[in-house]
Amino acid sequence: KISASVYSQLSQSGFRRSGETIYRPQCKSCDQCIPIRIPVENFKPKRRHRRIFSRNSQVSVSKVNPFFSVEHFSLYSKYINNRHHSDDMDPSSISQYRDFLVEGKQGTSFYEYREDDALLGVSVTDSLNDGISAVYNFYEPTLSSRALGIFMILSLIRETRKQNKRFL
């Protein structure tokens, strides 16, 4: 167990969280999970970002406390099976999902993205002293034209600004 302050310092140094484990990625043959800190004050949406917001204008975003739900897990499983079908995240299991995303206890929140009550995505975030850490996003993989992953990051940039924090 570590304090929020130490966790924030580790995040500034490139550490990430998976469940209760905090680590620094060092994969020699992969660069898919390089930590990025976006200074939200300087972020200016580009034309393509505005189009993504427009495409998803009917999506509502709600911040909720982390919890296990069949609805979340079903979407997570669909996402994992579509995006990670050849690595150690597939096949997904309830215990793996709980350990990875629900059991973090680091000031964790879920942001649910819904349209007409249908769950389109979930952002798992941690509150840091100077920002919000986007631990993991998963979303409906069949809606690629909506660019939901980018939309979720753009939404978190807005949320970070709203909380008067410096970095996503």
C-alpha positions in Angstrom: 0.0 0.0 0.0 1.3 3.4 -0.9 0.0 7.0 -0.4 -1.7 9.0 -3.1 1.4 11.3 -3.0 3.9 8.5 -3.7 1.6 7.0 -6.3 1.4 10.4 -8.0 5.3 10.7 -8.0 5.6 7.2 -9.4 3.2 8.2 -12.2 5.3 11.2 -13.0 8.2 8.8 -13.5 6.4 6.6 -16.0 4.9 4.0 -13.7 1.5 2.4 -14.4 -1.0 0.5 -12.4 -2.6 -2.9 -13.0 -4.9 -3.9 -10.1 -2.9 -3.4 -7.0 0.5 -3.7 -8.8 2.4 -0.6 -9.7 5.1 -1.1 -12.3 7.2 0.5 -15.0 6.8 -1.0 -18.5 10.1 -2.3 -19.9 9.2 -4.6 -22.8 12.1 -5.0 -25.2 10.0 -6.0 -28.2 6.9 -3.8 -27.6 6.1 -0.1 -27.3 2.3 -0.3 -26.9 2.1 0.9 -23.4 4.4 3.8 -23.1 3.1 6.2 -20.5 2.1 9.6 -21.9 1.3 12.8 -19.8 -0.8 15.2 -21.7 -0.6 18.8 -20.3 -4.3 19.6 -20.7 -3.8 23.4 -20.4 -1.9 23.3 -23.7 -4.1 20.8 -25.5 -5.9 22.3 -28.5 -8.4 20.0 -30.3 -7.7 19.6 -34.0 -10.3 19.4 -36.7 -10.4 15.7 -36.5 -11.0 15.8 -32.7 -13.9 18.2 -33.3 -15.4 15.8 -35.8 -15.0 12.9 -33.3 -16.9 15.0 -30.7 -19.6 15.7 -33.3 -19.9 12.1 -34.2 -20.4 11.2 -30.5 -22.5 14.2 -29.5 -25.3 12.0 -28.1 -23.0 10.1 -25.8 -23.5 10.9 -22.1 -20.6 10.5 -19.7 -21.1 9.5 -16.0 -18.5 9.2 -13.3 -19.3 6.2 -11.0 -17.4 4.4 -8.2 -15.7 1.2 -9.4 -17.9 -1.9 -9.1 -18.3 -5.2 -10.8 -21.2 -5.5 -13.3 -22.1 -8.1 -15.8 -22.7 -5.3 -18.3 -19.2 -3.9 -17.9 -17.6 -7.3 -17.9 -19.5 -8.3 -21.1 -18.2 -5.2 -22.9 -14.7 -5.7 -21.6 -14.7 -9.4 -22.8 -15.9 -8.3 -26.2 -13.2 -5.7 -26.4 -10.5 -8.0 -25.2 -11.5 -10.8 -27.6 -11.5 -8.3 -30.5 -8.4 -6.3 -29.7 -6.1 -8.7 -27.8 -7.1 -12.1 -29.2 -3.5 -13.5 -29.2 -2.0 -12.3 -26.0 -2.2 -13.1 -22.3 -5.3 -10.9 -21.8 -7.4 -13.3 -23.9 -9.6 -15.0 -22.9 -10.8 -12.7 -20.2 -12.2 -14.1 -17.0 -14.1 -12.4 -14.2 -11.3 -12.8 -11.7 -8.8 -11.3 -14.2 -11.1 -8.4 -14.8 -11.7 -7.8 -11.1 -8.0 -8.0 -10.3 -7.0 -5.7 -13.2 -9.6 -3.0 -13.0 -12.0 -3.2 -10.1 -9.7 -3.9 -7.2 -7.2 -1.0 -7.6 -8.2 1.2 -4.6 -6.0 4.2 -5.7 -8.7 6.9 -5.9 -10.2 4.9 -8.8 -13.3 6.0 -10.7 -15.1 4.6 -13.7 -16.5 6.9 -16.4 -19.3 5.2 -18.3 -20.1 6.3 -21.9 -23.7 5.6 -22.9 -26.0 6.4 -25.8 -29.7 5.7 -25.4 -28.8 3.7 -22.2 -26.5 1.4 -24.2 -23.0 1.1 -22.7 -20.5 2.1 -25.3 -17.4 2.3 -23.2 -15.7 2.5 -19.7 -12.7 4.5 -18.7 -11.0 3.3 -15.6 -9.1 6.2 -14.0 -7.1 7.1 -10.9 -7.0 10.5 -9.3 -3.4 11.8 -8.9 -2.2 14.9 -7.1 -1.6 16.7 -10.4 -3.9 14.9 -12.8 -6.0 11.9 -13.8 -4.4 8.6 -14.8 -6.3 6.8 -17.5 -5.6 3.3 -16.3 -7.5 1.5 -19.1 -10.3 2.2 -21.6 -12.5 -0.4 -23.2 -15.3 0.2 -25.6 -17.6 -1.3 -28.2 -15.2 -2.6 -30.9 -17.7 -2.8 -33.6 -18.2 1.0 -33.7 -14.7 1.8 -35.2 -16.1 4.7 -37.3 -17.0 6.5 -34.0 -13.4 6.5 -32.8 -14.6 5.8 -29.3 -11.1 5.4 -27.9 -10.0 8.8 -29.0 -13.4 10.2 -27.9 -12.9 8.8 -24.4 -9.4 10.4 -24.1 -10.7 13.7 -25.3 -13.5 13.5 -22.7 -10.9 12.7 -20.0 -8.9 15.8 -21.1 -12.1 17.9 -20.6 -12.6 16.2 -17.2 -9.0 16.9 -16.1 -9.4 20.5 -17.0 -12.8 20.6 -15.1 -11.0 19.3 -12.0 -8.3 22.0 -12.4 -5.6 19.3 -12.7 -2.6 19.7 -15.0 -2.1 16.3 -16.7 -4.0 13.4 -18.2 
